[in-house]
Amino acid sequence: MGAIIKDIEKNSKEIIRIDISEFKGQELINLRIWFQAFDGNGNMIYKPTQKGIAINISKYDELKEGIEKIGEYIHDKKTGFKPEDV
């Protein structure tokens, strides 16, 4: 089982891929850097690097809360407020 959720361009040769996978019976949220490579037929494909993290899907709400706090931090900086520490 697996599902690609989103690819985010990191630079011209790498992406950050967000996906859901299964390992040893547990569903994981993966955020990993993938690089461009070529398969045996000369087609460009992406391959994963070891750079990234895997979080148990049960931690989704905590991850979401962290992402929302990033949004608040960015908003505060844009509006001239000093972002609060966690």
C-alpha positions as protocol buffer text, in pm:
chain_id: "A"
residue {
  index: 1
  type: MET
  ca { x: 0 y: 0 z: 0 }
}
residue {
  index: 2
  type: GLY
  ca { x: 118 y: 351 z: -70 }
}
residue {
  index: 3
  type: ALA
  ca { x: -5 y: 684 z: -191 }
}
residue {
  index: 4
  type: ILE
  ca { x: 182 y: 988 z: -319 }
}
residue {
  index: 5
  type: ILE
  ca { x: 23 y: 1293 z: -158 }
}
residue {
  index: 6
  type: LYS
  ca { x: 232 y: 1582 z: -297 }
}
residue {
  index: 7
  type: ASP
  ca { x: 561 y: 1653 z: -473 }
}
residue {
  index: 8
  type: ILE
  ca { x: 725 y: 1987 z: -393 }
}
residue {
  index: 9
  type: GLU
  ca { x: 1010 y: 2109 z: -613 }
}
residue {
  index: 10
  type: LYS
  ca { x: 1323 y: 2156 z: -400 }
}
residue {
  index: 11
  type: ASN
  ca { x: 1550 y: 2253 z: -689 }
}
residue {
  index: 12
  type: SER
  ca { x: 1593 y: 2165 z: -1057 }
}
residue {
  index: 13
  type: LYS
  ca { x: 1706 y: 1808 z: -977 }
}
residue {
  index: 14
  type: GLU
  ca { x: 1527 y: 1720 z: -653 }
}
residue {
  index: 15
  type: ILE
  ca { x: 1176 y: 1708 z: -509 }
}
residue {
  index: 16
  type: ILE
  ca { x: 1039 y: 1669 z: -160 }
}
residue {
  index: 17
  type: ARG
  ca { x: 780 y: 1393 z: -179 }
}
residue {
  index: 18
  type: ILE
  ca { x: 506 y: 1357 z: 81 }
}
residue {
  index: 19
  type: ASP
  ca { x: 356 y: 1010 z: 75 }
}
residue {
  index: 20
  type: ILE
  ca { x: 186 y: 748 z: 287 }
}
residue {
  index: 21
  type: SER
  ca { x: 346 y: 405 z: 307 }
}
residue {
  index: 22
  type: GLU
  ca { x: 334 y: 95 z: 520 }
}
residue {
  index: 23
  type: PHE
  ca { x: 628 y: -58 z: 707 }
}
residue {
  index: 24
  type: LYS
  ca { x: 600 y: -359 z: 937 }
}
residue {
  index: 25
  type: GLY
  ca { x: 223 y: -319 z: 949 }
}
residue {
  index: 26
  type: GLN
  ca { x: 229 y: 50 z: 1042 }
}
residue {
  index: 27
  type: GLU
  ca { x: 116 y: 336 z: 819 }
}
residue {
  index: 28
  type: LEU
  ca { x: 372 y: 615 z: 791 }
}
residue {
  index: 29
  type: ILE
  ca { x: 375 y: 972 z: 667 }
}
residue {
  index: 30
  type: ASN
  ca { x: 699 y: 1017 z: 471 }
}
residue {
  index: 31
  type: LEU
  ca { x: 866 y: 1347 z: 387 }
}
residue {
  index: 32
  type: ARG
  ca { x: 1169 y: 1256 z: 180 }
}
residue {
  index: 33
  type: ILE
  ca { x: 1400 y: 1409 z: -78 }
}
residue {
  index: 34
  type: TRP
  ca { x: 1397 y: 1231 z: -415 }
}
residue {
  index: 35
  type: PHE
  ca { x: 1654 y: 1290 z: -692 }
}
residue {
  index: 36
  type: GLN
  ca { x: 1638 y: 1261 z: -1070 }
}
residue {
  index: 37
  type: ALA
  ca { x: 1786 y: 947 z: -1224 }
}
residue {
  index: 38
  type: PHE
  ca { x: 1746 y: 752 z: -1546 }
}
residue {
  index: 39
  type: ASP
  ca { x: 1607 y: 402 z: -1581 }
}
residue {
  index: 40
  type: GLY
  ca { x: 1748 y: 139 z: -1816 }
}
residue {
  index: 41
  type: ASN
  ca { x: 1548 y: 282 z: -2107 }
}
residue {
  index: 42
  type: GLY
  ca { x: 1680 y: 637 z: -2061 }
}
residue {
  index: 43
  type: ASN
  ca { x: 1359 y: 765 z: -1903 }
}
residue {
  index: 44
  type: MET
  ca { x: 1394 y: 1019 z: -1623 }
}
residue {
  index: 45
  type: ILE
  ca { x: 1259 y: 891 z: -1292 }
}
residue {
  index: 46
  type: TYR
  ca { x: 1283 y: 996 z: -929 }
}
residue {
  index: 47
  type: LYS
  ca { x: 1458 y: 784 z: -667 }
}
residue {
  index: 48
  type: PRO
  ca { x: 1446 y: 835 z: -289 }
}
residue {
  index: 49
  type: THR
  ca { x: 1742 y: 949 z: -82 }
}
residue {
  index: 50
  type: GLN
  ca { x: 1802 y: 869 z: 283 }
}
residue {
  index: 51
  type: LYS
  ca { x: 1732 y: 1235 z: 364 }
}
residue {
  index: 52
  type: GLY
  ca { x: 1389 y: 1258 z: 517 }
}
residue {
  index: 53
  type: ILE
  ca { x: 1164 y: 1147 z: 795 }
}
residue {
  index: 54
  type: ALA
  ca { x: 886 y: 895 z: 851 }
}
residue {
  index: 55
  type: ILE
  ca { x: 619 y: 965 z: 1111 }
}
residue {
  index: 56
  type: ASN
  ca { x: 355 y: 721 z: 1231 }
}
residue {
  index: 57
  type: ILE
  ca { x: 20 y: 826 z: 1085 }
}
residue {
  index: 58
  type: SER
  ca { x: -118 y: 845 z: 1440 }
}
residue {
  index: 59
  type: LYS
  ca { x: 96 y: 1162 z: 1480 }
}
residue {
  index: 60
  type: TYR
  ca { x: -88 y: 1341 z: 1196 }
}
residue {
  index: 61
  type: ASP
  ca { x: -274 y: 1583 z: 1427 }
}
residue {
  index: 62
  type: GLU
  ca { x: 52 y: 1690 z: 1592 }
}
residue {
  index: 63
  type: LEU
  ca { x: 218 y: 1736 z: 1252 }
}
residue {
  index: 64
  type: LYS
  ca { x: -81 y: 1939 z: 1131 }
}
residue {
  index: 65
  type: GLU
  ca { x: -63 y: 2157 z: 1444 }
}
residue {
  index: 66
  type: GLY
  ca { x: 306 y: 2221 z: 1375 }
}
residue {
  index: 67
  type: ILE
  ca { x: 234 y: 2319 z: 1013 }
}
residue {
  index: 68
  type: GLU
  ca { x: -42 y: 2555 z: 1129 }
}
residue {
  index: 69
  type: LYS
  ca { x: 204 y: 2718 z: 1371 }
}
residue {
  index: 70
  type: ILE
  ca { x: 444 y: 2771 z: 1080 }
}
residue {
  index: 71
  type: GLY
  ca { x: 161 y: 2951 z: 901 }
}
residue {
  index: 72
  type: GLU
  ca { x: 101 y: 3173 z: 1205 }
}
residue {
  index: 73
  type: TYR
  ca { x: 474 y: 3248 z: 1229 }
}
residue {
  index: 74
  type: ILE
  ca { x: 489 y: 3348 z: 861 }
}
residue {
  index: 75
  type: HIS
  ca { x: 176 y: 3563 z: 898 }
}
residue {
  index: 76
  type: ASP
  ca { x: 320 y: 3736 z: 1207 }
}
residue {
  index: 77
  type: LYS
  ca { x: 647 y: 3815 z: 1026 }
}
residue {
  index: 78
  type: LYS
  ca { x: 461 y: 3956 z: 722 }
}
residue {
  index: 79
  type: THR
  ca { x: 244 y: 4181 z: 939 }
}
residue {
  index: 80
  type: GLY
  ca { x: 536 y: 4307 z: 1148 }
}
residue {
  index: 81
  type: PHE
  ca { x: 455 y: 4128 z: 1471 }
}
residue {
  index: 82
  type: LYS
  ca { x: 729 y: 3947 z: 1659 }
}
residue {
  index: 83
  type: PRO
  ca { x: 649 y: 3577 z: 1624 }
}
residue {
  index: 84
  type: GLU
  ca { x: 592 y: 3406 z: 1957 }
}
residue {
  index: 85
  type: ASP
  ca { x: 820 y: 3130 z: 2077 }
}
residue {
  index: 86
  type: VAL
  ca { x: 670 y: 2786 z: 2118 }
}
